Amino acid sequence: MGNIQQTVALTALRFYAYHGYYPEEQVLGNEFTVAIRVKFDKQHDGQEDLQNTVNYETLYTIAKTEMQQSRKLLETVAEAMLGRIRKDFPVVSEIEVSICKNHPPFGGDHAKAAVSLTWEQDKMS
């Protein structure tokens, strides 16, 4: 019959935060958007229980907490989110975290800068 893969995702989470390589970025701050997507085997028991899924409210709390800690690189922020998700939800087999800086300091009216990290559980042969 096979496994059913379930995806839980949060998109377009907006935060004002103080991430950036340059000192002025850590003083002035910037607007960021975050997206998180996790994948896992769906439980087949038919119960409507948060224990059988990934609670997206917890995913939001992880994103919010990590965005509040000023860091130089968006990669570091994304990696911290990814690590916390793996720890809090060991059933997850795949995680993608994307962070977009909406107004990077290099100019351009509609410029955006983004990083994404993806973790995938090793598949056993």
C-alpha positions as CSV (number, residue, x, y, z in Angstrom):
1,M,0.0,0.0,0.0
2,G,2.9,2.4,0.7
3,N,3.3,5.4,2.9
4,I,1.4,8.6,2.8
5,Q,3.7,11.6,3.0
6,Q,2.3,14.6,4.8
7,T,3.5,18.2,4.4
8,V,3.0,21.0,6.9
9,A,4.1,24.4,5.8
10,L,4.2,28.0,6.9
11,T,4.6,30.7,4.3
12,A,5.1,34.5,4.3
13,L,5.9,34.8,8.0
14,R,6.9,38.5,8.4
15,F,9.4,39.6,11.0
16,Y,11.4,42.8,11.6
17,A,14.8,41.7,12.8
18,Y,18.5,42.7,13.0
19,H,20.4,40.2,10.9
20,G,23.2,41.3,8.6
21,Y,26.9,41.2,8.0
22,Y,27.4,44.9,8.3
23,P,27.1,46.7,11.6
24,E,24.5,49.2,10.3
25,E,22.2,46.2,9.5
26,Q,22.3,45.1,13.0
27,V,21.4,48.6,14.2
28,L,18.8,49.6,11.7
29,G,17.2,46.2,11.1
30,N,15.2,45.0,8.1
31,E,11.9,43.2,7.2
32,F,12.2,39.5,6.5
33,T,9.9,36.8,5.4
34,V,10.3,33.2,6.4
35,A,8.9,30.0,5.0
36,I,9.1,26.5,6.6
37,R,8.1,23.2,5.1
38,V,8.3,19.8,6.8
39,K,7.5,16.4,5.5
40,F,6.8,13.2,7.4
41,D,5.0,9.9,7.2
42,K,1.3,10.4,8.0
43,Q,-0.1,8.4,10.9
44,H,-2.9,6.0,9.7
45,D,-4.9,5.8,12.9
46,G,-7.5,8.4,11.9
47,Q,-7.3,10.2,15.2
48,E,-7.5,14.0,15.2
49,D,-4.7,14.6,17.6
50,L,-1.8,17.1,17.4
51,Q,0.5,14.2,18.5
52,N,0.0,12.7,15.1
53,T,1.2,15.7,13.1
54,V,3.6,18.7,13.3
55,N,2.1,21.6,15.1
56,Y,2.5,24.7,12.9
57,E,2.1,26.9,16.0
58,T,5.3,25.4,17.3
59,L,7.0,25.9,14.0
60,Y,6.0,29.6,14.2
61,T,7.4,29.9,17.7
62,I,10.7,28.4,16.6
63,A,10.9,30.9,13.7
64,K,10.0,33.8,15.9
65,T,12.5,32.9,18.6
66,E,15.4,32.5,16.1
67,M,14.5,35.7,14.2
68,Q,14.8,37.6,17.5
69,Q,18.5,36.7,17.9
70,S,20.7,39.0,15.8
71,R,23.1,37.1,13.6
72,K,25.4,38.1,10.7
73,L,24.3,35.5,8.2
74,L,20.8,34.4,7.2
75,E,22.3,30.9,6.8
76,T,23.0,30.8,10.5
77,V,19.5,31.7,11.3
78,A,18.0,29.1,9.0
79,E,20.4,26.5,10.4
80,A,19.3,27.2,13.9
81,M,15.6,26.9,12.9
82,L,16.3,23.6,11.1
83,G,18.1,22.2,14.1
84,R,15.3,23.1,16.5
85,I,12.7,21.6,14.2
86,R,14.7,18.3,14.0
87,K,15.0,18.2,17.8
88,D,11.3,19.0,18.5
89,F,9.9,16.8,15.7
90,P,12.0,13.6,15.3
91,V,9.4,12.1,13.0
92,V,10.2,14.6,10.3
93,S,12.0,13.3,7.3
94,E,12.6,16.5,5.4
95,I,12.8,20.2,6.3
96,E,13.2,23.3,4.2
97,V,13.7,26.7,5.7
98,S,13.8,29.8,3.6
99,I,14.5,33.4,4.8
100,C,14.2,36.4,2.6
101,K,15.6,39.9,3.4
102,N,13.1,42.2,1.8
103,H,15.4,45.3,1.5
104,P,19.0,44.4,1.4
105,P,21.5,47.3,1.7
106,F,22.9,47.1,-1.8
107,G,20.1,49.1,-3.5
108,G,17.5,48.4,-6.0
109,D,13.8,49.3,-5.6
110,H,12.5,45.7,-5.4
111,A,15.6,43.8,-4.5
112,K,15.4,40.9,-2.1
113,A,18.0,38.5,-0.9
114,A,17.2,34.9,0.1
115,V,18.7,31.8,1.5
116,S,17.2,28.3,1.8
117,L,18.5,25.2,3.6
118,T,17.1,21.8,3.1
119,W,17.7,18.8,5.4
120,E,16.6,15.3,4.3
121,Q,16.8,12.2,6.5
122,D,19.3,9.6,5.2
123,K,17.5,6.8,3.4
124,M,18.4,3.3,4.5
125,S,19.2,0.9,1.8
